[in-house]
Amino acid sequence: MDTLPAMMFSSEQEEKYYLDCMGYFLIFMAVCTFFTLLFENVPYGRYASGKYGFPINVKFAWFVQELPAFMVPLYLVLWTPSAKTSQLPNALLIAMYFCHYVQRSLVYPFLIRGGKPTPVVSFVLAIVFCIVNGYMQIRYLSHYAEYPEGWVTHPCFIIGCALWLVGWLVNLHSDHILRNLRKPGETGYKIPRGGLFEYVSGANFLGEITEWAGFALAGHSVHSTSFSIFTLVVLASRAVAHHRWYLNKFEDYPESRKALIPFVF
């Protein structure tokens, strides 16, 4: 085993066991989070509250809290080498993960315009999640994931990759629309228009949910599936909350627009 993992686990079998446990535990946490979010919105952005601790500058918070999701996997790939990273399915899945988090941790925070400060509790929880999930996803893919020969031509992998790409692009485009709602010097909220925002209030959330659902389908493991489920729970709840907020805030909000799924929900 590599130096750092060897300090944490006595064998590769033990580490693999704990990685699997982490995946199942994340599913359990998704269930708990689902019920919690029936009564409380995730406290950041427009739902930030002083009861969750002192505020942190939103750009600084996004950069620091997302950075471990990039740095921990980078360490695992560069300084704990494994033959699994040279296998095509593993390499492509790792590349999907990094494409998202390079943008999310190194680009997105510095494009934010305005934005409410992030409560420290949300900030700390996000850091913990990014460390744990980043380790679980990339350690499994770089050291333990084994796929059958020809997996990259399997329908699950092809459809999963296509979903990931569509979701990633929708997420990027939707974030671009949100950033450009206000002209320089303007404050306050506006109705998002353009792209999938013409159909749903949470176009950016739909993009990210689709992205990680595709990742889970292509990855075919409890680790990627648990990440997808947790993302669905958190972002679907946020999309519904945003939809209700928009309806209450704007009298002229489009009545045909749904919360998350076009024409359905």
DRENPA-3360 file (N, C-alpha, C; in nm, 2 decimals, always signed):
BEGIN
1 = MDTLPAMM = +0.08/-0.12/+0.00/+0.00/+0.00/+0.00/+0.09/+0.13/+0.00 ~ +0.03/+0.24/-0.04/+0.10/+0.36/-0.04/+0.12/+0.42/+0.10 ~ +0.21/+0.51/+0.12/+0.25/+0.56/+0.25/+0.13/+0.60/+0.34 ~ +0.05/+0.70/+0.29/-0.06/+0.76/+0.37/-0.17/+0.65/+0.39 ~ -0.22/+0.59/+0.29/-0.32/+0.48/+0.32/-0.27/+0.37/+0.41 ~ -0.14/+0.34/+0.40/-0.08/+0.24/+0.49/-0.08/+0.28/+0.63 ~ -0.08/+0.41/+0.66/-0.09/+0.46/+0.80/-0.24/+0.44/+0.85 ~ -0.33/+0.44/+0.76/-0.47/+0.44/+0.79/-0.53/+0.30/+0.80;
9 = FSSEQEEK = -0.48/+0.21/+0.71/-0.54/+0.07/+0.69/-0.43/-0.03/+0.70 ~ -0.46/-0.15/+0.75/-0.36/-0.25/+0.76/-0.34/-0.33/+0.63 ~ -0.44/-0.32/+0.54/-0.43/-0.39/+0.41/-0.52/-0.33/+0.31 ~ -0.50/-0.37/+0.18/-0.58/-0.32/+0.08/-0.73/-0.37/+0.09 ~ -0.74/-0.49/+0.14/-0.87/-0.55/+0.16/-0.95/-0.47/+0.27 ~ -0.88/-0.42/+0.37/-0.94/-0.34/+0.47/-0.98/-0.21/+0.42 ~ -0.90/-0.14/+0.34/-0.93/-0.01/+0.28/-1.05/-0.03/+0.19 ~ -1.05/-0.13/+0.10/-1.16/-0.15/+0.01/-1.29/-0.17/+0.09;
17 = YYLDCMGY = -1.29/-0.24/+0.20/-1.40/-0.26/+0.28/-1.46/-0.13/+0.34 ~ -1.37/-0.04/+0.38/-1.41/+0.09/+0.44/-1.46/+0.18/+0.33 ~ -1.40/+0.17/+0.21/-1.45/+0.25/+0.10/-1.59/+0.21/+0.07 ~ -1.62/+0.08/+0.07/-1.76/+0.03/+0.04/-1.85/+0.08/+0.15 ~ -1.80/+0.08/+0.28/-1.89/+0.12/+0.39/-1.92/+0.27/+0.38 ~ -1.82/+0.35/+0.33/-1.84/+0.49/+0.31/-1.95/+0.52/+0.21 ~ -1.95/+0.44/+0.10/-2.06/+0.45/+0.00/-2.19/+0.42/+0.06 ~ -2.21/+0.32/+0.13/-2.34/+0.28/+0.20/-2.38/+0.39/+0.30;
25 = FLIFMAVC = -2.28/+0.44/+0.37/-2.31/+0.54/+0.47/-2.36/+0.67/+0.41 ~ -2.30/+0.70/+0.29/-2.34/+0.82/+0.22/-2.49/+0.81/+0.18 ~ -2.53/+0.69/+0.14/-2.67/+0.66/+0.10/-2.76/+0.68/+0.23 ~ -2.71/+0.63/+0.34/-2.78/+0.65/+0.47/-2.80/+0.80/+0.50 ~ -2.69/+0.87/+0.48/-2.69/+1.02/+0.51/-2.78/+1.09/+0.41 ~ -2.79/+1.04/+0.29/-2.89/+1.10/+0.19/-3.03/+1.08/+0.24 ~ -3.06/+0.97/+0.29/-3.20/+0.94/+0.35/-3.22/+1.04/+0.46 ~ -3.13/+1.05/+0.55/-3.14/+1.14/+0.67/-3.16/+1.29/+0.62;
33 = TFFTLLFE = -3.08/+1.32/+0.52/-3.08/+1.46/+0.47/-3.22/+1.49/+0.40 ~ -3.27/+1.39/+0.33/-3.40/+1.40/+0.27/-3.51/+1.45/+0.37 ~ -3.51/+1.38/+0.48/-3.61/+1.41/+0.58/-3.58/+1.54/+0.65 ~ -3.46/+1.57/+0.67/-3.42/+1.70/+0.73/-3.46/+1.82/+0.64 ~ -3.44/+1.80/+0.51/-3.47/+1.91/+0.42/-3.62/+1.93/+0.39 ~ -3.70/+1.84/+0.45/-3.85/+1.86/+0.45/-3.89/+1.98/+0.54 ~ -3.80/+2.01/+0.63/-3.83/+2.11/+0.73/-3.73/+2.23/+0.73 ~ -3.62/+2.21/+0.66/-3.52/+2.32/+0.67/-3.44/+2.32/+0.54;
41 = NVPYGRYA = -3.42/+2.44/+0.48/-3.34/+2.45/+0.36/-3.19/+2.45/+0.39 ~ -3.11/+2.40/+0.30/-2.97/+2.40/+0.32/-2.92/+2.55/+0.34 ~ -2.86/+2.58/+0.45/-2.84/+2.72/+0.49/-2.72/+2.79/+0.42 ~ -2.73/+2.82/+0.29/-2.64/+2.90/+0.22/-2.71/+2.97/+0.11 ~ -2.64/+3.08/+0.06/-2.71/+3.16/-0.04/-2.83/+3.23/+0.01 ~ -2.94/+3.24/-0.06/-3.05/+3.31/-0.01/-3.11/+3.26/+0.11 ~ -3.08/+3.14/+0.16/-3.13/+3.08/+0.28/-3.03/+3.08/+0.39 ~ -2.92/+3.16/+0.38/-2.83/+3.17/+0.48/-2.89/+3.23/+0.61;
49 = SGKYGFPI = -2.85/+3.18/+0.72/-2.90/+3.23/+0.85/-2.79/+3.24/+0.96 ~ -2.81/+3.34/+1.04/-2.71/+3.37/+1.15/-2.71/+3.26/+1.25 ~ -2.81/+3.18/+1.26/-2.81/+3.07/+1.36/-2.71/+2.96/+1.33 ~ -2.66/+2.96/+1.20/-2.56/+2.86/+1.16/-2.42/+2.91/+1.17 ~ -2.40/+3.02/+1.25/-2.26/+3.07/+1.27/-2.23/+3.19/+1.20 ~ -2.11/+3.24/+1.22/-2.07/+3.37/+1.16/-2.05/+3.35/+1.01 ~ -2.07/+3.46/+0.94/-2.07/+3.46/+0.79/-1.92/+3.46/+0.74 ~ -1.90/+3.39/+0.62/-1.77/+3.39/+0.55/-1.80/+3.44/+0.41;
57 = NVKFAWFV = -1.71/+3.52/+0.37/-1.71/+3.58/+0.23/-1.74/+3.46/+0.13 ~ -1.84/+3.49/+0.04/-1.89/+3.38/-0.04/-1.78/+3.33/-0.14 ~ -1.70/+3.41/-0.20/-1.60/+3.37/-0.29/-1.49/+3.28/-0.21 ~ -1.45/+3.33/-0.10/-1.35/+3.26/-0.02/-1.41/+3.13/+0.02 ~ -1.54/+3.12/+0.07/-1.60/+3.00/+0.11/-1.61/+2.90/+0.00 ~ -1.65/+2.94/-0.11/-1.66/+2.84/-0.23/-1.53/+2.79/-0.26 ~ -1.43/+2.87/-0.27/-1.29/+2.83/-0.31/-1.23/+2.73/-0.21 ~ -1.24/+2.76/-0.08/-1.18/+2.68/+0.02/-1.26/+2.55/+0.04;
65 = QELPAFMV = -1.39/+2.56/+0.04/-1.47/+2.44/+0.07/-1.46/+2.34/-0.05 ~ -1.45/+2.39/-0.17/-1.44/+2.30/-0.28/-1.30/+2.25/-0.32 ~ -1.20/+2.32/-0.27/-1.06/+2.28/-0.30/-1.02/+2.14/-0.26 ~ -1.06/+2.09/-0.15/-1.03/+1.95/-0.11/-1.08/+1.85/-0.21 ~ -1.19/+1.88/-0.28/-1.25/+1.79/-0.37/-1.16/+1.78/-0.50 ~ -1.07/+1.87/-0.51/-0.97/+1.87/-0.62/-0.83/+1.82/-0.57 ~ -0.79/+1.87/-0.46/-0.66/+1.85/-0.41/-0.64/+1.70/-0.36 ~ -0.74/+1.65/-0.28/-0.72/+1.51/-0.23/-0.72/+1.41/-0.35;
73 = PLYLVLWT = -0.81/+1.42/-0.44/-0.79/+1.33/-0.56/-0.66/+1.35/-0.64 ~ -0.62/+1.48/-0.65/-0.49/+1.50/-0.72/-0.38/+1.43/-0.65 ~ -0.37/+1.44/-0.52/-0.27/+1.37/-0.44/-0.28/+1.21/-0.47 ~ -0.40/+1.16/-0.47/-0.42/+1.02/-0.48/-0.37/+0.97/-0.62 ~ -0.39/+1.05/-0.72/-0.36/+1.02/-0.86/-0.21/+1.03/-0.88 ~ -0.15/+1.14/-0.83/-0.01/+1.17/-0.86/+0.09/+1.11/-0.77 ~ +0.05/+1.09/-0.64/+0.15/+1.04/-0.54/+0.12/+0.91/-0.48 ~ +0.01/+0.85/-0.53/-0.02/+0.71/-0.49/-0.05/+0.63/-0.61;
81 = PSAKTSQL = +0.04/+0.61/-0.70/+0.01/+0.55/-0.83/-0.04/+0.41/-0.83 ~ -0.13/+0.38/-0.93/-0.18/+0.25/-0.94/-0.20/+0.21/-1.08 ~ -0.20/+0.09/-1.11/-0.21/+0.05/-1.25/-0.36/+0.07/-1.30 ~ -0.45/+0.09/-1.21/-0.59/+0.11/-1.25/-0.61/+0.24/-1.32 ~ -0.53/+0.34/-1.29/-0.54/+0.47/-1.36/-0.51/+0.46/-1.51 ~ -0.44/+0.36/-1.55/-0.41/+0.34/-1.69/-0.51/+0.27/-1.77 ~ -0.61/+0.21/-1.70/-0.72/+0.14/-1.77/-0.82/+0.24/-1.82 ~ -0.87/+0.23/-1.94/-0.95/+0.33/-2.00/-1.07/+0.37/-1.93;
89 = PNALLIAM = -1.16/+0.27/-1.88/-1.28/+0.32/-1.81/-1.24/+0.40/-1.68 ~ -1.15/+0.35/-1.61/-1.10/+0.42/-1.49/-1.05/+0.56/-1.52 ~ -0.97/+0.57/-1.62/-0.91/+0.70/-1.66/-1.02/+0.80/-1.71 ~ -1.12/+0.75/-1.78/-1.23/+0.84/-1.83/-1.31/+0.89/-1.71 ~ -1.34/+0.80/-1.62/-1.43/+0.84/-1.51/-1.35/+0.94/-1.42 ~ -1.22/+0.91/-1.40/-1.14/+1.01/-1.32/-1.14/+1.14/-1.39 ~ -1.13/+1.14/-1.52/-1.13/+1.27/-1.60/-1.26/+1.34/-1.59 ~ -1.37/+1.27/-1.59/-1.50/+1.33/-1.56/-1.51/+1.40/-1.43;
97 = YFCHYVQR = -1.46/+1.33/-1.33/-1.46/+1.39/-1.19/-1.38/+1.52/-1.19 ~ -1.26/+1.52/-1.25/-1.17/+1.63/-1.25/-1.22/+1.75/-1.33 ~ -1.29/+1.72/-1.44/-1.34/+1.82/-1.52/-1.44/+1.91/-1.44 ~ -1.52/+1.84/-1.36/-1.62/+1.91/-1.28/-1.55/+1.99/-1.17 ~ -1.46/+1.93/-1.10/-1.40/+2.00/-0.98/-1.29/+2.10/-1.01 ~ -1.23/+2.09/-1.13/-1.13/+2.19/-1.17/-1.21/+2.32/-1.19 ~ -1.33/+2.31/-1.26/-1.41/+2.42/-1.28/-1.47/+2.47/-1.15 ~ -1.52/+2.38/-1.07/-1.60/+2.42/-0.94/-1.51/+2.48/-0.84;
105 = SLVYPFLI = -1.38/+2.43/-0.83/-1.30/+2.48/-0.72/-1.20/+2.59/-0.77 ~ -1.16/+2.59/-0.89/-1.05/+2.68/-0.94/-1.11/+2.79/-1.03 ~ -1.23/+2.78/-1.08/-1.28/+2.88/-1.17/-1.41/+2.94/-1.12 ~ -1.51/+2.86/-1.08/-1.64/+2.91/-1.04/-1.63/+3.01/-0.93 ~ -1.56/+2.99/-0.82/-1.56/+3.08/-0.71/-1.52/+3.23/-0.75 ~ -1.43/+3.24/-0.85/-1.38/+3.37/-0.89/-1.47/+3.44/-0.99 ~ -1.58/+3.37/-1.03/-1.67/+3.42/-1.13/-1.80/+3.47/-1.05 ~ -1.81/+3.44/-0.93/-1.93/+3.48/-0.85/-1.94/+3.63/-0.84;
113 = RGGKPTPV = -2.06/+3.68/-0.87/-2.09/+3.82/-0.86/-2.19/+3.84/-0.74 ~ -2.14/+3.92/-0.64/-2.23/+3.94/-0.53/-2.24/+3.81/-0.45 ~ -2.36/+3.78/-0.40/-2.38/+3.66/-0.33/-2.37/+3.68/-0.18 ~ -2.46/+3.62/-0.10/-2.46/+3.63/+0.04/-2.35/+3.55/+0.10 ~ -2.29/+3.60/+0.22/-2.19/+3.52/+0.29/-2.24/+3.38/+0.33 ~ -2.15/+3.29/+0.34/-2.18/+3.15/+0.38/-2.16/+3.13/+0.53 ~ -2.27/+3.08/+0.60/-2.25/+3.05/+0.74/-2.14/+2.95/+0.77 ~ -2.07/+2.96/+0.88/-1.95/+2.88/+0.90/-1.99/+2.73/+0.91;
121 = VSFVLAIV = -2.11/+2.70/+0.96/-2.15/+2.56/+0.97/-2.16/+2.49/+0.83 ~ -2.23/+2.56/+0.74/-2.24/+2.51/+0.60/-2.10/+2.50/+0.54 ~ -2.01/+2.59/+0.57/-1.88/+2.59/+0.52/-1.80/+2.47/+0.56 ~ -1.80/+2.44/+0.69/-1.73/+2.33/+0.75/-1.79/+2.20/+0.70 ~ -1.92/+2.18/+0.69/-1.98/+2.06/+0.64/-1.94/+2.04/+0.50 ~ -1.94/+2.14/+0.42/-1.90/+2.13/+0.28/-1.75/+2.08/+0.27 ~ -1.66/+2.13/+0.35/-1.52/+2.09/+0.35/-1.51/+1.94/+0.38 ~ -1.58/+1.90/+0.48/-1.58/+1.75/+0.52/-1.63/+1.67/+0.41;
129 = FCIVNGYM = -1.74/+1.71/+0.35/-1.80/+1.63/+0.24/-1.70/+1.62/+0.13 ~ -1.64/+1.73/+0.09/-1.55/+1.73/-0.03/-1.43/+1.64/+0.00 ~ -1.38/+1.64/+0.12/-1.26/+1.56/+0.15/-1.30/+1.41/+0.15 ~ -1.41/+1.37/+0.21/-1.45/+1.23/+0.22/-1.49/+1.18/+0.08 ~ -1.58/+1.26/+0.02/-1.63/+1.21/-0.11/-1.51/+1.21/-0.22 ~ -1.43/+1.31/-0.22/-1.31/+1.31/-0.31/-1.22/+1.19/-0.29 ~ -1.20/+1.15/-0.16/-1.12/+1.04/-0.13/-1.19/+0.91/-0.18 ~ -1.31/+0.90/-0.15/-1.39/+0.77/-0.18/-1.39/+0.75/-0.33;
137 = QIRYLSHY = -1.43/+0.86/-0.41/-1.45/+0.84/-0.55/-1.32/+0.80/-0.62 ~ -1.21/+0.88/-0.59/-1.09/+0.87/-0.67/-1.00/+0.75/-0.62 ~ -1.00/+0.73/-0.49/-0.93/+0.61/-0.44/-0.98/+0.48/-0.49 ~ -1.12/+0.47/-0.50/-1.18/+0.35/-0.56/-1.14/+0.34/-0.70 ~ -1.16/+0.45/-0.78/-1.13/+0.44/-0.92/-0.99/+0.42/-0.96 ~ -0.90/+0.47/-0.88/-0.75/+0.46/-0.91/-0.69/+0.34/-0.86 ~ -0.75/+0.27/-0.76/-0.69/+0.16/-0.70/-0.77/+0.03/-0.70 ~ -0.90/+0.03/-0.71/-0.98/-0.09/-0.68/-1.08/-0.12/-0.79;
145 = AEYPEGWV = -1.13/-0.02/-0.86/-1.24/-0.04/-0.96/-1.19/-0.13/-1.08 ~ -1.26/-0.24/-1.10/-1.22/-0.33/-1.21/-1.35/-0.35/-1.30 ~ -1.33/-0.32/-1.43/-1.44/-0.33/-1.52/-1.41/-0.44/-1.62 ~ -1.52/-0.50/-1.67/-1.50/-0.61/-1.77/-1.44/-0.55/-1.90 ~ -1.38/-0.64/-1.97/-1.32/-0.60/-2.10/-1.43/-0.54/-2.19 ~ -1.41/-0.43/-2.26/-1.50/-0.37/-2.34/-1.61/-0.29/-2.27 ~ -1.58/-0.25/-2.15/-1.68/-0.18/-2.07/-1.71/-0.04/-2.13 ~ -1.61/+0.02/-2.20/-1.63/+0.15/-2.26/-1.73/+0.15/-2.37;
153 = THPCFIIG = -1.76/+0.03/-2.43/-1.85/+0.01/-2.54/-1.99/-0.04/-2.48 ~ -2.00/-0.06/-2.35/-2.12/-0.11/-2.29/-2.23/+0.01/-2.29 ~ -2.35/-0.02/-2.32/-2.45/+0.09/-2.32/-2.46/+0.17/-2.19 ~ -2.43/+0.10/-2.08/-2.43/+0.18/-1.95/-2.32/+0.28/-1.95 ~ -2.21/+0.25/-2.00/-2.10/+0.34/-2.00/-2.12/+0.45/-2.10 ~ -2.17/+0.42/-2.22/-2.19/+0.52/-2.32/-2.30/+0.61/-2.29 ~ -2.41/+0.56/-2.24/-2.52/+0.65/-2.20/-2.48/+0.73/-2.08 ~ -2.41/+0.67/-1.98/-2.36/+0.74/-1.87/-2.27/+0.86/-1.90;
161 = CALWLVGW = -2.18/+0.84/-1.99/-2.09/+0.94/-2.04/-2.17/+1.06/-2.11 ~ -2.27/+1.02/-2.19/-2.35/+1.12/-2.26/-2.43/+1.20/-2.16 ~ -2.49/+1.14/-2.06/-2.56/+1.21/-1.96/-2.47/+1.30/-1.88 ~ -2.35/+1.25/-1.85/-2.25/+1.34/-1.78/-2.22/+1.46/-1.86 ~ -2.19/+1.44/-1.99/-2.15/+1.56/-2.07/-2.27/+1.66/-2.08 ~ -2.39/+1.61/-2.11/-2.50/+1.70/-2.12/-2.53/+1.77/-1.99 ~ -2.52/+1.70/-1.88/-2.54/+1.76/-1.75/-2.44/+1.87/-1.72 ~ -2.31/+1.84/-1.75/-2.20/+1.93/-1.72/-2.22/+2.06/-1.80;
169 = LVNLHSDH = -2.26/+2.04/-1.93/-2.28/+2.16/-2.02/-2.40/+2.24/-1.97 ~ -2.50/+2.18/-1.93/-2.62/+2.25/-1.88/-2.59/+2.32/-1.75 ~ -2.51/+2.26/-1.67/-2.47/+2.32/-1.54/-2.39/+2.45/-1.57 ~ -2.29/+2.44/-1.66/-2.21/+2.55/-1.69/-2.29/+2.67/-1.76 ~ -2.38/+2.63/-1.85/-2.46/+2.73/-1.92/-2.55/+2.80/-1.82 ~ -2.61/+2.72/-1.73/-2.71/+2.78/-1.64/-2.64/+2.87/-1.54 ~ -2.52/+2.83/-1.49/-2.44/+2.92/-1.40/-2.41/+3.05/-1.47 ~ -2.37/+3.04/-1.60/-2.34/+3.16/-1.68/-2.47/+3.26/-1.68;
177 = ILRNLRKP = -2.58/+3.20/-1.71/-2.71/+3.28/-1.71/-2.73/+3.35/-1.57 ~ -2.71/+3.27/-1.47/-2.73/+3.33/-1.33/-2.63/+3.44/-1.30 ~ -2.51/+3.42/-1.34/-2.41/+3.53/-1.31/-2.44/+3.66/-1.39 ~ -2.50/+3.65/-1.50/-2.52/+3.76/-1.58/-2.66/+3.82/-1.57 ~ -2.74/+3.78/-1.47/-2.87/+3.84/-1.45/-2.87/+3.99/-1.42 ~ -2.77/+4.03/-1.34/-2.76/+4.17/-1.30/-2.65/+4.24/-1.38 ~ -2.68/+4.36/-1.42/-2.58/+4.45/-1.49/-2.49/+4.51/-1.38 ~ -2.38/+4.55/-1.42/-2.28/+4.61/-1.32/-2.35/+4.72/-1.23;
185 = GETGYKIP = -2.34/+4.71/-1.10/-2.40/+4.80/-1.01/-2.54/+4.77/-0.97 ~ -2.60/+4.67/-1.03/-2.74/+4.63/-0.99/-2.73/+4.54/-0.87 ~ -2.84/+4.54/-0.79/-2.85/+4.45/-0.68/-2.99/+4.38/-0.68 ~ -3.01/+4.29/-0.59/-3.14/+4.23/-0.59/-3.15/+4.11/-0.68 ~ -3.27/+4.04/-0.68/-3.29/+3.92/-0.76/-3.37/+3.94/-0.88 ~ -3.35/+3.87/-0.98/-3.42/+3.88/-1.11/-3.47/+3.74/-1.15 ~ -3.56/+3.73/-1.24/-3.61/+3.60/-1.29/-3.51/+3.55/-1.40 ~ -3.46/+3.43/-1.38/-3.36/+3.38/-1.48/-3.44/+3.35/-1.61;
193 = RGGLFEYV = -3.38/+3.38/-1.72/-3.44/+3.35/-1.85/-3.33/+3.29/-1.94 ~ -3.38/+3.21/-2.03/-3.28/+3.15/-2.13/-3.25/+3.01/-2.09 ~ -3.21/+2.93/-2.19/-3.17/+2.79/-2.17/-3.28/+2.71/-2.10 ~ -3.24/+2.62/-2.02/-3.35/+2.54/-1.95/-3.42/+2.61/-1.84 ~ -3.38/+2.74/-1.81/-3.45/+2.82/-1.72/-3.59/+2.86/-1.78 ~ -3.61/+2.84/-1.91/-3.74/+2.87/-1.96/-3.84/+2.76/-1.92 ~ -3.79/+2.65/-1.87/-3.87/+2.53/-1.84/-3.87/+2.50/-1.69 ~ -3.76/+2.52/-1.62/-3.75/+2.49/-1.48/-3.68/+2.60/-1.40;
201 = SGANFLGE = -3.71/+2.61/-1.28/-3.65/+2.71/-1.19/-3.51/+2.67/-1.15 ~ -3.48/+2.54/-1.15/-3.35/+2.49/-1.10/-3.27/+2.43/-1.22 ~ -3.25/+2.50/-1.32/-3.18/+2.45/-1.44/-3.04/+2.41/-1.40 ~ -2.97/+2.49/-1.32/-2.84/+2.46/-1.28/-2.83/+2.33/-1.20 ~ -2.93/+2.31/-1.11/-2.94/+2.19/-1.03/-2.97/+2.07/-1.11 ~ -3.06/+2.08/-1.21/-3.09/+1.97/-1.30/-2.97/+1.93/-1.38 ~ -2.89/+2.03/-1.42/-2.76/+1.99/-1.49/-2.67/+1.91/-1.40 ~ -2.65/+1.95/-1.28/-2.56/+1.88/-1.19/-2.61/+1.74/-1.15;
209 = ITEWAGFA = -2.74/+1.73/-1.13/-2.80/+1.60/-1.10/-2.78/+1.51/-1.21 ~ -2.81/+1.56/-1.34/-2.79/+1.47/-1.46/-2.64/+1.43/-1.47 ~ -2.55/+1.52/-1.44/-2.41/+1.50/-1.45/-2.37/+1.38/-1.37 ~ -2.41/+1.38/-1.24/-2.36/+1.28/-1.15/-2.44/+1.15/-1.16 ~ -2.56/+1.16/-1.22/-2.64/+1.04/-1.25/-2.57/+0.96/-1.36 ~ -2.52/+1.04/-1.46/-2.44/+0.98/-1.57/-2.31/+0.92/-1.52 ~ -2.25/+0.99/-1.43/-2.12/+0.94/-1.37/-2.15/+0.81/-1.30 ~ -2.26/+0.80/-1.22/-2.30/+0.68/-1.15/-2.33/+0.56/-1.25;
217 = LAGHSVHS = -2.40/+0.59/-1.35/-2.43/+0.49/-1.45/-2.31/+0.43/-1.52 ~ -2.21/+0.52/-1.55/-2.09/+0.48/-1.62/-2.00/+0.41/-1.52 ~ -2.00/+0.46/-1.39/-1.91/+0.40/-1.29/-1.95/+0.27/-1.23 ~ -2.09/+0.25/-1.22/-2.14/+0.12/-1.18/-2.09/+0.07/-1.05 ~ -2.09/+0.16/-0.95/-2.04/+0.12/-0.82/-2.12/+0.19/-0.71 ~ -2.11/+0.13/-0.59/-2.19/+0.20/-0.48/-2.13/+0.34/-0.45 ~ -2.01/+0.36/-0.48/-1.94/+0.49/-0.45/-2.00/+0.60/-0.54 ~ -2.00/+0.57/-0.67/-2.06/+0.67/-0.76/-2.21/+0.69/-0.74;
225 = TSFSIFTL = -2.27/+0.57/-0.72/-2.42/+0.58/-0.70/-2.46/+0.66/-0.57 ~ -2.38/+0.64/-0.47/-2.42/+0.71/-0.34/-2.40/+0.86/-0.36 ~ -2.29/+0.90/-0.44/-2.27/+1.04/-0.47/-2.39/+1.10/-0.55 ~ -2.43/+1.02/-0.64/-2.54/+1.07/-0.73/-2.67/+1.08/-0.64 ~ -2.70/+0.99/-0.56/-2.82/+0.99/-0.47/-2.81/+1.11/-0.38 ~ -2.70/+1.13/-0.32/-2.69/+1.25/-0.22/-2.70/+1.38/-0.30 ~ -2.64/+1.39/-0.42/-2.66/+1.51/-0.50/-2.81/+1.53/-0.53 ~ -2.87/+1.43/-0.57/-3.02/+1.44/-0.61/-3.10/+1.49/-0.49;
233 = VVLASRAV = -3.08/+1.44/-0.37/-3.15/+1.48/-0.25/-3.13/+1.62/-0.22 ~ -3.01/+1.67/-0.22/-2.98/+1.80/-0.18/-3.02/+1.90/-0.29 ~ -2.99/+1.88/-0.41/-3.02/+1.97/-0.52/-3.17/+1.97/-0.56 ~ -3.24/+1.86/-0.55/-3.38/+1.86/-0.58/-3.45/+1.94/-0.48 ~ -3.41/+1.93/-0.35/-3.48/+2.01/-0.24/-3.45/+2.15/-0.27 ~ -3.33/+2.19/-0.31/-3.30/+2.33/-0.33/-3.38/+2.38/-0.45 ~ -3.40/+2.30/-0.56/-3.47/+2.34/-0.67/-3.62/+2.37/-0.63 ~ -3.68/+2.29/-0.55/-3.81/+2.31/-0.51/-3.82/+2.44/-0.42;
241 = AHHRWYLN = -3.73/+2.46/-0.33/-3.73/+2.58/-0.25/-3.71/+2.70/-0.33 ~ -3.62/+2.70/-0.43/-3.61/+2.81/-0.52/-3.74/+2.84/-0.60 ~ -3.80/+2.74/-0.65/-3.93/+2.75/-0.72/-4.03/+2.82/-0.64 ~ -4.05/+2.78/-0.52/-4.14/+2.84/-0.43/-4.11/+2.99/-0.40 ~ -3.98/+3.01/-0.38/-3.93/+3.14/-0.35/-3.96/+3.24/-0.47 ~ -3.93/+3.19/-0.59/-3.96/+3.27/-0.71/-4.11/+3.31/-0.72 ~ -4.19/+3.21/-0.70/-4.34/+3.23/-0.71/-4.38/+3.33/-0.61 ~ -4.33/+3.33/-0.49/-4.37/+3.43/-0.39/-4.31/+3.57/-0.41;
249 = KFEDYPES = -4.19/+3.57/-0.47/-4.12/+3.69/-0.49/-4.17/+3.77/-0.61 ~ -4.20/+3.70/-0.72/-4.24/+3.77/-0.85/-4.38/+3.74/-0.89 ~ -4.46/+3.84/-0.90/-4.60/+3.82/-0.94/-4.61/+3.77/-1.09 ~ -4.51/+3.81/-1.17/-4.51/+3.77/-1.31/-4.42/+3.65/-1.34 ~ -4.40/+3.57/-1.24/-4.31/+3.45/-1.26/-4.39/+3.35/-1.36 ~ -4.32/+3.30/-1.46/-4.39/+3.21/-1.56/-4.47/+3.10/-1.49 ~ -4.60/+3.09/-1.51/-4.68/+2.98/-1.45/-4.64/+2.84/-1.50 ~ -4.60/+2.84/-1.63/-4.57/+2.71/-1.69/-4.44/+2.65/-1.65;
257 = RKALIPFV = -4.36/+2.73/-1.58/-4.22/+2.68/-1.54/-4.23/+2.59/-1.42 ~ -4.17/+2.47/-1.43/-4.17/+2.38/-1.32/-4.05/+2.40/-1.23 ~ -4.03/+2.31/-1.13/-3.92/+2.33/-1.03/-3.80/+2.27/-1.08 ~ -3.80/+2.14/-1.13/-3.68/+2.07/-1.17/-3.69/+1.99/-1.30 ~ -3.80/+1.93/-1.32/-3.82/+1.84/-1.44/-3.91/+1.91/-1.54 ~ -3.87/+1.95/-1.66/-3.95/+2.02/-1.75/-4.09/+1.95/-1.78 ~ -4.20/+2.03/-1.77/-4.33/+1.98/-1.80/-4.39/+1.88/-1.69 ~ -4.31/+1.85/-1.59/-4.35/+1.74/-1.50/-4.36/+1.79/-1.36;
265 = F = -4.24/+1.84/-1.31/-4.23/+1.87/-1.16/-4.14/+1.99/-1.14;
% end
